[in-house]
């Protein structure tokens, strides 16, 4: 297998094995849409699609994802009463977001190279370090020649999708912006409010700890996308029900805040 295909396959494998979910174009921000499709075509014998979803989801042949043996659909049959009770308990919970991917365009890469930073020869990315005080959050930064990708991980304590939560996300990104500006000295990094949110997991966690067996179910094409319903083991060892949907909003942080305010205004 050529080096480029091998690196693509390893990155896809990492998403499937580590995150226990299918992968999509959003997991390869360094690739153009056409190059991404070319890799999919070249590795097609090793991959298989996961239903007709948007974005298109793929997994690795031979690797079973949680819940593959018992996918269910909405209806009067196939869903136990205990699951319906858990789903009912989620209604009153605030929605949250995690596995957040954010992107912006700038000349940051050029200035970091001038400052002596080295890039990965395989994809020309620079990976600046960044330390955050909140131990519930992880930050990964990848600077490419034209775009910068920022991954915010907070799966054990997701950010509440309300005004306060988006404002906290803005605060984190502002610190990242200040850090990157200091490293590059004179790059033109856009305002944080103009950074684009390309991907996140939109979820609700159950209020009560589960004591029964673990589960993972998939609801297909509900309200325009794939929804997962599964038991999530938290950092403290407790297990809670989580319902989530992978969303690709493609909105700026300011537009996301406006969306949140609009949703809250409708509920007043």
C-alpha positions as a Markdown table, in Angstrom:
| # | Residue | x | y | z |
|---|---|---|---|---|
| 1 | Unk | 0.0 | 0.0 | 0.0 |
| 2 | Unk | 1.5 | 3.4 | -1.0 |
| 3 | Unk | 2.5 | 5.7 | 1.9 |
| 4 | Unk | -0.4 | 8.2 | 1.4 |
| 5 | Unk | -3.0 | 5.5 | 1.3 |
| 6 | Unk | -1.5 | 3.8 | 4.4 |
| 7 | Unk | -1.6 | 7.1 | 6.3 |
| 8 | Unk | -5.2 | 7.7 | 5.3 |
| 9 | Unk | -6.1 | 4.1 | 6.3 |
| 10 | Unk | -4.3 | 4.4 | 9.7 |
| 11 | Unk | -6.1 | 7.7 | 10.5 |
| 12 | Unk | -9.5 | 6.1 | 9.6 |
| 13 | Unk | -8.6 | 3.1 | 11.7 |
| 14 | Unk | -7.8 | 5.3 | 14.6 |
| 15 | Unk | -11.2 | 7.0 | 14.4 |
| 16 | Unk | -13.0 | 3.6 | 14.2 |
| 17 | Unk | -11.1 | 1.9 | 17.0 |
| 18 | Unk | -10.4 | 4.7 | 19.4 |
| 19 | Unk | -13.7 | 6.6 | 19.1 |
| 20 | Unk | -15.8 | 3.5 | 18.3 |
| 21 | Unk | -17.6 | 5.3 | 15.5 |
| 22 | Unk | -17.6 | 5.5 | 11.7 |
| 23 | Unk | -15.4 | 8.2 | 10.0 |
| 24 | Unk | -16.3 | 10.9 | 7.5 |
| 25 | Unk | -14.7 | 13.7 | 5.5 |
| 26 | Unk | -14.8 | 15.9 | 8.6 |
| 27 | Unk | -12.1 | 13.6 | 10.2 |
| 28 | Unk | -9.7 | 14.6 | 7.4 |
| 29 | Unk | -9.7 | 18.4 | 7.4 |
| 30 | Unk | -6.2 | 18.4 | 5.7 |
| 31 | Unk | -7.7 | 16.8 | 2.5 |
| 32 | Unk | -9.8 | 18.4 | -0.2 |
| 33 | Unk | -13.1 | 16.8 | -1.0 |
| 34 | Unk | -11.7 | 15.4 | -4.3 |
| 35 | Unk | -8.6 | 13.9 | -2.6 |
| 36 | Unk | -10.7 | 12.4 | 0.1 |
| 37 | Unk | -12.9 | 10.7 | -2.5 |
| 38 | Unk | -9.9 | 9.4 | -4.3 |
| 39 | Unk | -8.6 | 7.7 | -1.1 |
| 40 | Unk | -12.0 | 6.2 | -0.5 |
| 41 | Unk | -12.1 | 4.8 | -4.1 |
| 42 | Unk | -8.6 | 3.4 | -3.8 |
| 43 | Unk | -9.3 | 1.8 | -0.4 |
| 44 | Unk | -12.8 | 0.7 | -1.3 |
| 45 | Unk | -12.1 | -3.0 | -0.8 |
| 46 | Unk | -11.1 | -2.3 | 2.8 |
| 47 | Unk | -14.1 | 0.0 | 3.6 |
| 48 | Unk | -17.8 | -0.3 | 3.8 |
| 49 | Unk | -20.4 | 2.5 | 4.0 |
| 50 | Unk | -22.7 | 3.0 | 7.0 |
| 51 | Unk | -26.1 | 3.6 | 5.6 |
| 52 | Unk | -27.2 | 6.7 | 3.6 |
| 53 | Unk | -26.2 | 9.4 | 6.0 |
| 54 | Unk | -25.1 | 13.0 | 5.6 |
| 55 | Unk | -22.2 | 13.3 | 5.8 |
| 56 | Unk | -21.4 | 10.0 | 4.3 |
| 57 | Unk | -20.1 | 7.6 | 7.0 |
| 58 | Unk | -17.6 | 4.8 | 6.5 |
| 59 | Unk | -16.1 | 2.0 | 8.6 |
| 60 | Unk | -13.4 | -0.6 | 8.2 |
| 61 | Unk | -14.4 | -4.0 | 6.9 |
| 62 | Unk | -14.2 | -6.7 | 9.6 |
| 63 | Unk | -14.3 | -4.3 | 12.6 |
| 64 | Unk | -17.6 | -4.4 | 14.5 |
| 65 | Unk | -18.8 | -1.2 | 16.0 |
| 66 | Unk | -20.8 | -1.2 | 19.2 |
| 67 | Unk | -24.4 | -2.0 | 18.5 |
| 68 | Unk | -23.8 | -3.5 | 15.0 |
| 69 | Unk | -25.5 | -6.7 | 16.1 |
| 70 | Unk | -28.7 | -5.1 | 17.4 |
| 71 | Unk | -29.6 | -1.9 | 15.4 |
| 72 | Unk | -33.1 | -0.9 | 16.0 |
| 73 | Unk | -35.6 | 1.4 | 14.4 |
| 74 | Unk | -38.3 | 3.6 | 15.9 |
| 75 | Unk | -41.7 | 2.0 | 16.2 |
| 76 | Unk | -44.0 | 0.0 | 18.5 |
| 77 | Unk | -41.8 | -3.1 | 18.5 |
| 78 | Unk | -38.1 | -3.7 | 19.1 |
| 79 | Unk | -37.6 | -1.1 | 21.8 |
| 80 | Unk | -37.9 | -2.3 | 25.4 |
| 81 | Unk | -39.8 | -0.3 | 28.0 |
| 82 | Unk | -36.7 | 0.4 | 30.1 |
| 83 | Unk | -35.1 | 2.1 | 27.1 |
| 84 | Unk | -38.3 | 4.2 | 26.5 |
| 85 | Unk | -38.2 | 5.2 | 30.2 |
| 86 | Unk | -34.6 | 6.3 | 29.8 |
| 87 | Unk | -35.3 | 8.2 | 26.6 |
| 88 | Unk | -38.2 | 9.9 | 28.4 |
| 89 | Unk | -35.8 | 11.0 | 31.2 |
| 90 | Unk | -33.6 | 12.7 | 28.7 |
| 91 | Unk | -36.2 | 15.1 | 27.5 |
| 92 | Unk | -35.7 | 17.5 | 30.5 |
| 93 | Unk | -31.9 | 17.4 | 30.2 |
| 94 | Unk | -30.0 | 20.3 | 28.6 |
| 95 | Unk | -28.4 | 19.4 | 25.3 |
| 96 | Unk | -24.6 | 19.4 | 25.2 |
| 97 | Unk | -21.8 | 19.3 | 22.6 |
| 98 | Unk | -18.5 | 17.5 | 22.6 |
| 99 | Unk | -15.9 | 16.3 | 20.0 |
| 100 | Unk | -16.0 | 19.8 | 18.6 |
| 101 | Unk | -14.0 | 20.6 | 15.4 |
| 102 | Unk | -13.3 | 24.2 | 14.5 |
| 103 | Unk | -11.5 | 25.7 | 11.5 |
| 104 | Unk | -10.3 | 29.0 | 10.3 |
| 105 | Unk | -8.1 | 30.3 | 7.4 |
| 106 | Unk | -5.0 | 32.4 | 7.9 |
| 107 | Unk | -1.3 | 32.7 | 7.1 |
| 108 | Unk | -0.4 | 31.2 | 10.5 |
| 109 | Unk | 1.5 | 28.2 | 8.9 |
| 110 | Unk | 3.8 | 30.5 | 6.9 |
| 111 | Unk | 4.8 | 32.5 | 10.0 |
| 112 | Unk | 5.3 | 29.5 | 12.2 |
| 113 | Unk | 7.7 | 28.1 | 9.6 |
| 114 | Unk | 9.6 | 31.4 | 9.6 |
| 115 | Unk | 9.8 | 31.1 | 13.4 |
| 116 | Unk | 11.5 | 27.8 | 13.0 |
| 117 | Unk | 8.6 | 25.4 | 13.6 |
| 118 | Unk | 8.9 | 22.1 | 11.6 |
| 119 | Unk | 6.0 | 20.5 | 9.8 |
| 120 | Unk | 5.0 | 16.9 | 9.4 |
| 121 | Unk | 6.4 | 15.8 | 6.0 |
| 122 | Unk | 3.4 | 13.6 | 5.3 |
| 123 | Unk | 0.7 | 16.3 | 5.4 |
| 124 | Unk | 2.7 | 19.5 | 6.0 |
| 125 | Unk | 0.9 | 20.2 | 9.3 |
| 126 | Unk | 2.4 | 21.9 | 12.4 |
| 127 | Unk | 1.1 | 20.8 | 15.8 |
| 128 | Unk | 1.6 | 23.6 | 18.3 |
| 129 | Unk | 1.3 | 22.6 | 22.0 |
| 130 | Unk | -1.3 | 24.2 | 24.2 |
| 131 | Unk | -2.0 | 23.8 | 27.9 |
| 132 | Unk | -5.5 | 24.3 | 29.3 |
| 133 | Unk | -6.4 | 24.6 | 33.0 |
| 134 | Unk | -9.7 | 22.7 | 32.7 |
| 135 | Unk | -8.8 | 19.0 | 33.1 |
| 136 | Unk | -12.1 | 18.0 | 31.6 |
| 137 | Unk | -11.1 | 19.4 | 28.2 |
| 138 | Unk | -8.4 | 18.4 | 25.7 |
| 139 | Unk | -7.2 | 20.6 | 22.9 |
| 140 | Unk | -5.5 | 19.5 | 19.7 |
| 141 | Unk | -4.3 | 22.1 | 17.2 |
| 142 | Unk | -3.2 | 21.3 | 13.6 |
| 143 | Unk | -1.9 | 24.1 | 11.4 |
| 144 | Unk | -2.0 | 23.5 | 7.7 |
| 145 | Unk | -0.7 | 25.8 | 5.0 |
| 146 | Unk | -4.1 | 27.4 | 4.5 |
| 147 | Unk | -6.3 | 26.3 | 7.4 |
| 148 | Unk | -6.0 | 25.6 | 11.1 |
| 149 | Unk | -8.0 | 22.8 | 12.7 |
| 150 | Unk | -8.8 | 22.8 | 16.4 |
| 151 | Unk | -10.3 | 19.8 | 18.1 |
| 152 | Unk | -11.9 | 20.3 | 21.5 |
| 153 | Unk | -12.4 | 17.0 | 23.4 |
| 154 | Unk | -14.8 | 17.0 | 26.4 |
| 155 | Unk | -16.7 | 13.7 | 26.2 |
| 156 | Unk | -16.8 | 13.1 | 29.9 |
| 157 | Unk | -18.2 | 16.6 | 30.7 |
| 158 | Unk | -19.6 | 18.0 | 27.5 |
| 159 | Unk | -20.2 | 21.7 | 27.1 |
| 160 | Unk | -23.8 | 22.7 | 27.6 |
| 161 | Unk | -25.3 | 24.0 | 24.4 |
| 162 | Unk | -26.7 | 27.3 | 25.8 |
| 163 | Unk | -25.5 | 30.9 | 26.0 |
| 164 | Unk | -23.2 | 30.2 | 28.9 |
| 165 | Unk | -21.7 | 27.1 | 27.3 |
| 166 | Unk | -21.0 | 28.8 | 24.0 |
| 167 | Unk | -19.5 | 31.8 | 25.8 |
| 168 | Unk | -17.2 | 29.4 | 27.7 |
| 169 | Unk | -16.2 | 27.8 | 24.4 |
| 170 | Unk | -15.5 | 31.3 | 23.1 |
| 171 | Unk | -13.3 | 31.9 | 26.1 |
| 172 | Unk | -11.2 | 28.7 | 25.4 |
| 173 | Unk | -10.8 | 29.6 | 21.8 |
| 174 | Unk | -9.7 | 33.2 | 22.7 |
| 175 | Unk | -6.9 | 31.8 | 24.8 |
| 176 | Unk | -5.9 | 29.5 | 21.9 |
| 177 | Unk | -5.9 | 32.5 | 19.6 |
| 178 | Unk | -3.8 | 34.5 | 21.9 |
| 179 | Unk | -1.4 | 31.6 | 22.3 |
| 180 | Unk | -1.1 | 31.1 | 18.5 |
| 181 | Unk | -0.6 | 34.9 | 17.9 |
| 182 | Unk | 2.2 | 34.9 | 20.4 |
| 183 | Unk | 3.9 | 31.9 | 18.6 |
| 184 | Unk | 3.6 | 33.4 | 15.1 |
| 185 | Unk | 4.2 | 37.1 | 16.2 |
| 186 | Unk | 2.6 | 38.7 | 13.1 |
| 187 | Unk | 0.1 | 36.3 | 11.4 |
| 188 | Unk | -3.4 | 37.4 | 10.5 |
| 189 | Unk | -5.6 | 35.2 | 12.6 |
| 190 | Unk | -9.3 | 36.1 | 12.2 |
| 191 | Unk | -11.5 | 37.1 | 15.1 |
| 192 | Unk | -12.6 | 34.1 | 17.2 |
| 193 | Unk | -16.2 | 34.9 | 16.5 |
| 194 | Unk | -15.5 | 34.2 | 12.8 |
| 195 | Unk | -14.0 | 30.7 | 13.3 |
| 196 | Unk | -16.2 | 28.0 | 11.8 |
| 197 | Unk | -17.6 | 25.1 | 13.8 |
| 198 | Unk | -17.5 | 22.2 | 11.3 |
| 199 | Unk | -18.5 | 19.3 | 13.5 |
| 200 | Unk | -19.7 | 18.3 | 17.0 |
| 201 | Unk | -21.6 | 15.6 | 18.8 |
| 202 | Unk | -24.9 | 17.0 | 20.0 |
| 203 | Unk | -26.0 | 14.9 | 23.0 |
| 204 | Unk | -28.1 | 14.5 | 26.1 |
| 205 | Unk | -26.9 | 12.5 | 29.1 |
| 206 | Unk | -29.3 | 10.7 | 31.5 |
| 207 | Unk | -29.6 | 12.1 | 35.0 |
| 208 | Unk | -29.4 | 8.8 | 36.8 |
| 209 | Unk | -26.6 | 6.3 | 37.0 |
| 210 | Unk | -27.3 | 3.0 | 35.2 |
| 211 | Unk | -26.9 | -0.3 | 37.0 |
| 212 | Unk | -28.0 | -2.7 | 34.2 |
| 213 | Unk | -26.0 | -4.0 | 31.3 |
| 214 | Unk | -24.2 | -1.8 | 28.8 |
| 215 | Unk | -26.0 | -1.1 | 25.5 |
| 216 | Unk | -25.5 | 0.7 | 22.2 |
| 217 | Unk | -28.3 | 1.2 | 19.7 |
| 218 | Unk | -28.6 | 3.1 | 16.4 |
| 219 | Unk | -31.7 | 5.0 | 15.2 |
| 220 | Unk | -31.4 | 5.4 | 11.4 |
| 221 | Unk | -32.2 | 8.7 | 9.7 |
| 222 | Unk | -34.2 | 10.2 | 12.5 |
| 223 | Unk | -34.8 | 14.0 | 12.0 |
| 224 | Unk | -32.2 | 14.1 | 9.2 |
| 225 | Unk | -29.3 | 12.2 | 10.7 |
| 226 | Unk | -28.0 | 9.2 | 12.5 |
| 227 | Unk | -28.7 | 9.0 | 16.2 |
| 228 | Unk | -26.9 | 6.8 | 18.7 |
| 229 | Unk | -28.3 | 5.8 | 22.0 |
| 230 | Unk | -25.8 | 4.1 | 24.3 |
| 231 | Unk | -24.4 | 3.7 | 27.8 |
| 232 | Unk | -21.5 | 6.0 | 28.5 |
| 233 | Unk | -18.9 | 5.1 | 31.2 |
| 234 | Unk | -17.8 | 8.3 | 32.9 |
| 235 | Unk | -14.4 | 9.3 | 34.3 |
| 236 | Unk | -15.6 | 8.6 | 37.9 |
| 237 | Unk | -16.7 | 5.1 | 36.9 |
| 238 | Unk | -20.4 | 5.7 | 36.8 |
| 239 | Unk | -22.4 | 4.8 | 33.7 |
| 240 | Unk | -25.1 | 7.0 | 32.2 |
| 241 | Unk | -27.4 | 6.8 | 29.2 |
| 242 | Unk | -26.4 | 9.1 | 26.3 |
| 243 | Unk | -28.3 | 10.0 | 23.1 |
| 244 | Unk | -26.3 | 11.8 | 20.5 |
| 245 | Unk | -26.2 | 12.9 | 16.9 |
| 246 | Unk | -23.2 | 13.9 | 14.8 |
| 247 | Unk | -23.8 | 17.3 | 13.4 |
| 248 | Unk | -21.9 | 19.4 | 10.9 |
| 249 | Unk | -23.2 | 22.9 | 11.5 |
| 250 | Unk | -20.7 | 24.8 | 9.3 |
| 251 | Unk | -21.5 | 28.0 | 11.3 |
| 252 | Unk | -19.2 | 30.6 | 12.7 |
| 253 | Unk | -19.1 | 30.8 | 16.5 |
| 254 | Unk | -21.2 | 34.0 | 16.3 |
| 255 | Unk | -23.8 | 32.3 | 14.2 |
| 256 | Unk | -23.9 | 29.4 | 16.6 |
| 257 | Unk | -24.5 | 31.8 | 19.5 |
| 258 | Unk | -27.3 | 33.4 | 17.5 |
| 259 | Unk | -28.8 | 30.0 | 16.9 |
| 260 | Unk | -28.7 | 29.2 | 20.6 |
| 261 | Unk | -30.3 | 32.5 | 21.6 |
| 262 | Unk | -33.0 | 31.9 | 19.0 |
| 263 | Unk | -33.8 | 28.4 | 20.4 |
| 264 | Unk | -33.9 | 29.8 | 24.0 |
| 265 | Unk | -36.1 | 32.6 | 22.9 |
| 266 | Unk | -38.6 | 30.2 | 21.4 |
| 267 | Unk | -38.8 | 28.4 | 24.8 |
| 268 | Unk | -39.6 | 31.6 | 26.7 |
